[in-house]
Every structure is written in C-alpha cells, then in structure tokens.
Amino acid sequence: MTHVLQIDASARPGFAGTDEHGSHSRKLTYQFVSRWQSIRPEDTLTYRDIGRTPPSIISHDWIASSFTPVERREPWMEKALAESDKLVDELIAADILVIGTPLYNFGMPAALKAWVDQVVRPGRTVDIDESNPIDPYIPKLADRPRHAVVLTARGGVGFNPGGEMAHMNHLEPNLATALEFIGITRIHYIAIEGQEVGGELLAASVKDALQQIDALVDELKATFETVPRLEPA
C-alpha cells in the first residue's frame, strides 16, 4: 500500500475555472490525487493545506531545541518542536509527496518556505557527521524510494528550464535543493504558465498540464506496482 502526502500552498481557496479567483495549483493537485485514488483506492492519503493554515516560522527556541540532543531536551524544547515533529512524521510516512504551489515573486510562497524549514531537521530528516567536515550531511529519507511531484502555477511564461525567464525561477530549484538534501531525489515537475495572460495561451497550458499529470500517475502507478514498498525498520 502506498501513502500519499498532499500539500497545497496557494493562498487562494477553491479551483481555477470553478471558483472565483480559484487556484490553478490546487486544481493540479486535485487532478493528481483524485486520479491516483481512482486507480489505487487501497492507498492512503494525508492532506495538509498550508496555504490557508501556514506552519509556524522557526524561532530561536525552535533552533535551540532542534540542535539539542534528544536526551538533553527540556520540556519547553519538546513543546517548541511539537509542530515540526508532526510535519516530519507526515513526510517520513509518505511514498509520494505531492506539492501544489504558485510561483510568488520568483520564489516559493512564505507558507511553503515555512514548511520546508520545519521538516529539514537534524536527527529527523538529515544527520550530521561531525567527523567529516567536508561533506557532513547524511540524508535520512533516502532509506526507501520516495517520489515528489511538484505542481506549479505561474503568472508569466518562459520559466521552464531553457526558457527566457528560467534564470528568475527560484521556486523549483530551491525546493529541489531542500528535498534532495534530505534524501528525496525522484522529483517530477509539471507547471501551468500564462495565468496573468489568460486566453488561449493559458487554456492550452492547463490542458497540457492535466494531460502530463495523467501520464505521470500512470508512470508512477507502474513503478510502485513493480517495486515493493520497504517498511521502515
């Protein structure tokens, strides 16, 4: 059985094309998850809407607690890490991480950055080998094959690799760096462009993205049916 973690980071509720000022990225995640569940109804899902309920921004107490060994933590430290522990537990349990996010001002929304900061955790998602100062980081989520599906909506066009605006896209590269750092290296990208342009350009981009999602679901379905899931020790 495969477990899916769905993260929606858009500040907009609802779906584009259905609700006024609805979200295109939410429409993409819904397409992926609903299609996945239709062909693999036995699989499980955790849903977290960080766009409407953002994670806390990390604080001094969070940092002090996170870098304190478990056996030396005081009660206030455990409390400071309680939200992070829950988010990390959700991520560790996932075989497929589905992130729907808009491109805000050339980067990720603040809510998604807050989520990243909460789940990149020493001792939980990455270990630090102090005996190796050149390359001390050991990703802990490389223990089994995990996939991340990054579904993006952009106002402009040309932000894909090789595009005229690619050098201004700091969303996917930043997110990929964080996910790969903790061991999630199988990352798939699908994007809608032209949201601010609208018209035929946007309609064609949406249609293409939905088709890509359906194809990716079929591809991942075949992958998980041929590779047995390794349960954590």
C-alpha positions as CSV (number, residue, x, y, z in Angstrom):
1,M,0.0,0.0,0.0
2,T,1.3,3.4,-1.0
3,H,0.9,6.5,1.1
4,V,0.4,10.0,-0.5
5,L,1.1,13.3,1.3
6,Q,-0.7,16.2,-0.5
7,I,0.5,19.8,0.3
8,D,-1.4,22.8,-1.1
9,A,0.5,26.1,-0.7
10,S,-1.7,28.5,-2.6
11,A,-3.2,31.4,-0.7
12,R,-6.3,31.1,-3.0
13,P,-9.0,28.7,-1.9
14,G,-11.1,26.7,-4.5
15,F,-10.2,25.7,-8.0
16,A,-9.5,27.9,-11.1
17,G,-12.2,27.7,-13.6
18,T,-14.8,26.7,-11.0
19,D,-14.4,29.2,-8.1
20,E,-13.9,33.0,-8.4
21,H,-10.2,33.7,-8.1
22,G,-9.6,30.0,-7.6
23,S,-6.2,28.3,-7.5
24,H,-4.6,26.7,-10.5
25,S,-2.1,24.8,-8.4
26,R,-4.9,23.3,-6.2
27,K,-6.6,22.2,-9.4
28,L,-3.4,20.3,-10.4
29,T,-3.0,18.6,-7.0
30,Y,-6.7,17.6,-7.1
31,Q,-6.3,16.1,-10.5
32,F,-3.2,14.1,-9.5
33,V,-4.7,12.8,-6.2
34,S,-8.2,12.1,-7.5
35,R,-6.9,10.2,-10.4
36,W,-4.4,8.3,-8.2
37,Q,-7.2,7.3,-5.8
38,S,-9.5,6.2,-8.6
39,I,-7.0,3.6,-9.8
40,R,-5.4,2.8,-6.4
41,P,-8.3,3.1,-3.9
42,E,-6.5,1.0,-1.4
43,D,-3.8,3.6,-0.9
44,T,-3.9,6.2,1.9
45,L,-3.7,10.0,1.9
46,T,-2.7,12.7,4.3
47,Y,-3.8,16.2,3.3
48,R,-2.3,19.5,4.6
49,D,-3.5,22.9,3.4
50,I,-0.5,25.1,4.3
51,G,-1.8,27.9,2.1
52,R,-4.8,28.5,4.4
53,T,-3.1,27.3,7.6
54,P,0.6,28.1,7.3
55,P,3.2,26.4,9.5
56,S,4.9,28.5,12.1
57,I,8.1,30.3,11.2
58,I,11.1,28.9,13.0
59,S,12.2,30.8,16.1
60,H,15.2,31.0,18.4
61,D,13.5,28.4,20.6
62,W,13.0,26.1,17.6
63,I,16.6,26.3,16.6
64,A,18.0,25.8,20.1
65,S,15.7,22.8,20.6
66,S,16.4,21.2,17.2
67,F,20.1,21.3,17.7
68,T,19.9,19.9,21.3
69,P,20.3,16.1,21.5
70,V,17.1,14.4,22.4
71,E,18.3,13.1,25.7
72,R,19.2,16.7,26.8
73,R,16.0,18.4,25.8
74,E,13.9,20.1,28.4
75,P,10.0,20.1,28.3
76,W,9.9,23.5,26.7
77,M,12.1,22.2,23.9
78,E,9.8,19.3,23.1
79,K,6.9,21.8,23.0
80,A,8.8,24.0,20.6
81,L,9.3,21.1,18.2
82,A,5.8,19.5,18.5
83,E,4.5,21.1,15.2
84,S,7.7,20.2,13.4
85,D,7.6,16.6,14.7
86,K,4.1,16.2,13.3
87,L,5.0,17.6,9.9
88,V,8.2,15.5,9.8
89,D,6.2,12.3,10.7
90,E,3.8,13.0,7.8
91,L,6.7,13.4,5.4
92,I,8.5,10.3,6.6
93,A,5.3,8.2,6.2
94,A,4.8,9.4,2.6
95,D,5.9,7.4,-0.5
96,I,4.6,10.2,-2.8
97,L,4.8,13.8,-1.8
98,V,2.5,16.0,-3.9
99,I,3.2,19.7,-3.6
100,G,0.9,22.3,-5.3
101,T,2.4,25.8,-5.3
102,P,2.2,29.0,-7.1
103,L,5.3,31.0,-8.1
104,Y,5.1,34.1,-5.9
105,N,7.6,36.9,-6.8
106,F,10.0,34.4,-8.5
107,G,10.1,32.0,-5.5
108,M,8.0,29.8,-3.2
109,P,5.2,31.2,-1.0
110,A,6.1,32.0,2.6
111,A,3.9,29.2,3.8
112,L,5.9,26.6,1.7
113,K,9.2,28.0,2.9
114,A,8.0,27.7,6.5
115,W,7.0,24.1,5.8
116,V,10.5,23.4,4.4
117,D,12.2,24.9,7.4
118,Q,10.0,22.8,9.7
119,V,10.8,19.5,8.0
120,V,14.6,19.9,7.3
121,R,15.5,18.7,10.8
122,P,18.9,17.4,12.2
123,G,18.3,14.0,13.6
124,R,15.0,13.5,11.9
125,T,15.4,14.1,8.2
126,V,19.2,14.7,8.0
127,D,22.1,13.5,10.1
128,I,25.3,15.4,10.6
129,D,28.6,13.5,10.6
130,E,30.9,15.8,12.6
131,S,33.9,13.6,11.7
132,N,33.5,14.7,8.0
133,P,33.7,18.5,7.9
134,I,33.9,18.5,4.0
135,D,30.6,16.6,3.5
136,P,28.9,16.1,6.9
137,Y,25.3,15.8,5.8
138,I,23.6,12.4,5.6
139,P,20.0,12.4,4.1
140,K,17.8,10.2,6.2
141,L,14.9,10.0,3.8
142,A,16.9,8.0,1.3
143,D,16.0,4.9,3.2
144,R,13.4,3.9,0.6
145,P,12.3,5.2,-2.8
146,R,10.2,8.3,-2.4
147,H,8.8,10.5,-5.1
148,A,8.0,14.2,-5.1
149,V,5.5,15.7,-7.5
150,V,5.8,19.4,-7.8
151,L,2.8,21.1,-9.5
152,T,3.3,24.8,-10.1
153,A,1.2,27.7,-11.4
154,R,3.0,30.7,-12.8
155,G,1.6,34.1,-13.9
156,G,4.2,34.6,-16.7
157,V,5.7,32.4,-19.3
158,G,9.2,31.0,-20.1
159,F,10.1,29.9,-16.6
160,N,10.8,26.3,-17.6
161,P,14.4,25.2,-17.9
162,G,15.8,26.8,-21.1
163,G,13.1,29.4,-21.2
164,E,13.8,33.1,-21.4
165,M,12.7,33.6,-17.7
166,A,14.3,30.4,-16.3
167,H,17.0,32.4,-14.6
168,M,14.3,34.1,-12.5
169,N,12.6,30.9,-11.4
170,H,13.8,30.3,-7.8
171,L,10.9,28.1,-6.8
172,E,11.7,24.6,-8.3
173,P,15.5,24.9,-7.9
174,N,15.1,25.9,-4.2
175,L,12.6,23.2,-3.4
176,A,14.7,20.6,-5.2
177,T,17.8,21.5,-3.2
178,A,15.9,21.1,0.1
179,L,14.2,17.8,-0.9
180,E,17.4,16.3,-2.3
181,F,19.3,17.4,0.9
182,I,17.0,15.2,3.0
183,G,17.0,12.3,0.5
184,I,14.1,12.8,-1.8
185,T,15.7,12.7,-5.2
186,R,13.0,11.4,-7.5
187,I,11.3,14.7,-8.3
188,H,8.7,15.3,-11.1
189,Y,7.7,18.8,-12.3
190,I,4.6,19.9,-14.1
191,A,3.6,23.6,-14.5
192,I,0.9,25.9,-15.8
193,E,2.1,29.1,-17.3
194,G,0.4,32.3,-18.5
195,Q,-2.1,32.7,-15.7
196,E,-1.8,36.5,-15.9
197,V,-2.0,36.4,-19.7
198,G,-5.1,34.2,-19.8
199,G,-7.0,33.3,-23.0
200,E,-5.9,30.5,-25.4
201,L,-2.3,30.5,-24.0
202,L,-3.4,29.7,-20.5
203,A,-6.1,27.2,-21.7
204,A,-3.5,25.3,-23.7
205,S,-1.1,25.3,-20.8
206,V,-3.8,24.0,-18.4
207,K,-4.8,21.3,-20.9
208,D,-1.2,20.2,-21.4
209,A,-0.5,20.1,-17.6
210,L,-3.6,18.0,-16.9
211,Q,-2.5,15.5,-19.6
212,Q,1.0,15.4,-18.2
213,I,-0.4,14.6,-14.7
214,D,-2.5,11.7,-16.0
215,A,0.6,10.3,-17.8
216,L,2.7,10.8,-14.6
217,V,0.1,9.0,-12.5
218,D,0.2,6.0,-14.9
219,E,4.0,6.1,-14.8
220,L,4.2,6.1,-11.0
221,K,1.5,3.5,-10.7
222,A,3.6,1.1,-12.8
223,T,6.7,2.0,-10.7
224,F,5.0,1.2,-7.4
225,E,3.5,-2.0,-8.7
226,T,6.9,-3.3,-9.7
227,V,8.9,-2.1,-6.7
228,P,7.8,-3.5,-3.3
229,R,7.4,-0.9,-0.6
230,L,10.1,-1.2,2.1
231,E,8.6,-0.6,5.5
232,P,10.8,1.5,7.9
233,A,12.7,-0.6,10.5
